[in-house]
Amino acid sequence: MRFPRITVNPDRMGGVPCIRGLRIPVSTVVNMLADGIAIADILEAYPDLEIEDIQESLGYTSARD
């Protein structure tokens, strides 16, 4: 399965999967959702994110488990 919005770069954030090369780890977004934070609030907290980034973060996490 391909996740073009998820990037892993050993020279950035220690190789932690991030969203589109930004310094926003997938785990941060997924954990916010798990904590009950609304998507609109996540997008407000991280203005560089798009709804598709959040959706793909969930898919990526699900595929890795």
PATIGU-444475 format. One line per 4 residues: number of its first residue (from 0); their letters; for each residue x, z, y of N, C-alpha, C. Coordinates in pm, whole numbers, padded with zeros to 5 digits. Example, Ala and Ser with C-alpha at 12.3 -4.5 7.8 and 13.67 -1.06 7.14 Angstrom:
BEGIN
0> as> 01319,00780,-00569,01230,00780,-00450,01320,00780,-00330  01285,00708,-00225,01367,00714,-00106,01290,00787,00003 .
***
This chain:
BEGIN
0> mrfp> 00084,00000,-00117,00000,00000,00000,00088,00000,00124  00053,-00080,00221,00134,-00091,00343,00070,-00013,00456  00155,00047,00535,00111,00125,00650,00196,00085,00771  00159,-00025,00836,00243,-00076,00945,00252,00016,01066 .
4> ritv> 00160,00107,01080,00164,00198,01195,00250,00321,01168  00295,00339,01045,00378,00453,01008,00523,00406,00995  00612,00474,01064,00753,00438,01059,00835,00557,01009  00938,00525,00934,01033,00626,00887,01171,00575,00923 .
8> npdr> 01237,00648,01010,01369,00610,01057,01460,00732,01044  01563,00724,00959,01651,00839,00939,01720,00885,01068  01730,00797,01167,01795,00832,01293,01698,00889,01396  01571,00898,01361,01471,00951,01453,01390,01059,01382 .
12> mggv> 01383,01174,01441,01304,01286,01387,01346,01321,01244  01473,01297,01212,01524,01332,01080,01460,01257,00965  01404,01140,00994,01342,01060,00889,01199,01101,00855  01141,01189,00935,01002,01231,00914,00911,01113,00946 .
16> pcir> 00810,01086,00863,00717,00977,00893,00647,01002,01027  00657,00903,01116,00599,00913,01250,00505,00796,01273  00434,00803,01380,00338,00699,01414,00402,00600,01510  00408,00475,01468,00456,00362,01547,00588,00387,01619 .
20> glri> 00678,00458,01557,00808,00482,01619,00805,00587,01728  00687,00640,01757,00677,00747,01854,00729,00876,01790  00754,00973,01868,00799,01102,01815,00679,01192,01786  00581,01132,01719,00461,01204,01678,00454,01196,01526 .
24> pvst> 00489,01304,01458,00486,01302,01311,00344,01287,01257  00333,01215,01148,00206,01200,01078,00150,01338,01044  00237,01426,00999,00192,01560,00959,00128,01637,01074  00176,01616,01194,00118,01684,01310,-00028,01643,01328 .
28> vvnm> -00052,01514,01322,-00188,01462,01341,-00279,01508,01227  -00232,01498,01105,-00313,01537,00990,-00342,01687,00993  -00244,01767,01030,-00265,01911,01039,-00364,01947,01149  -00361,01874,01259,-00458,01898,01366,-00599,01872,01315 .
32> ladg> -00615,01764,01242,-00746,01733,01184,-00789,01842,01086  -00696,01886,01004,-00725,01990,00905,-00764,02121,00974  -00711,02144,01091,-00744,02265,01167,-00877,02253,01241  -00942,02138,01226,-01073,02119,01287,-01071,02064,01429 .
36> iaia> -00956,02016,01471,-00947,01959,01606,-01011,01820,01604  -01096,01795,01699,-01169,01669,01706,-01075,01553,01739  -01108,01436,01687,-01027,01316,01713,-01013,01293,01863  -01121,01308,01936,-01115,01288,02081,-01014,01382,02146 .
40> dile> -01006,01505,02097,-00910,01602,02152,-00767,01565,02116  -00747,01512,01997,-00613,01468,01956,-00569,01351,02044  -00659,01257,02065,-00627,01141,02150,-00599,01184,02293  -00665,01287,02337,-00640,01339,02472,-00504,01408,02479 .
44> aypd> -00470,01481,02375,-00342,01552,02371,-00224,01456,02357  -00247,01345,02289,-00143,01243,02267,-00194,01109,02316  -00185,01082,02445,-00242,00959,02501,-00183,00829,02445  -00066,00835,02384,-00008,00714,02325,-00072,00678,02192 .
48> leie> -00146,00771,02133,-00211,00745,02005,-00337,00661,02023  -00368,00589,01917,-00493,00512,01909,-00569,00560,01786  -00698,00539,01784,-00780,00584,01671,-00726,00527,01540  -00676,00406,01542,-00621,00344,01421,-00499,00420,01370 .
52> diqe> -00424,00480,01461,-00308,00562,01420,-00355,00683,01338  -00461,00744,01383,-00514,00861,01313,-00568,00821,01177  -00641,00712,01173,-00696,00664,01046,-00584,00631,00948  -00481,00564,00996,-00371,00528,00907,-00291,00650,00864 .
56> slgy> -00281,00750,00949,-00213,00875,00911,-00283,00940,00793  -00415,00940,00797,-00492,00996,00685,-00471,00915,00558  -00474,00783,00570,-00452,00697,00453,-00313,00714,00396  -00215,00723,00483,-00076,00741,00439,-00060,00873,00364 .
60> tsar> -00115,00978,00422,-00105,01110,00358,-00176,01110,00224  -00291,01049,00219,-00368,01043,00093,-00292,00964,-00013  -00230,00856,00025,-00157,00772,-00070,-00031,00841,-00122  00025,00930,-00044,00148,01001,-00086,00120,01117,-00178 .
64> d> 00000,01170,-00176,-00034,01286,-00260,-00063,01246,-00402 .
***
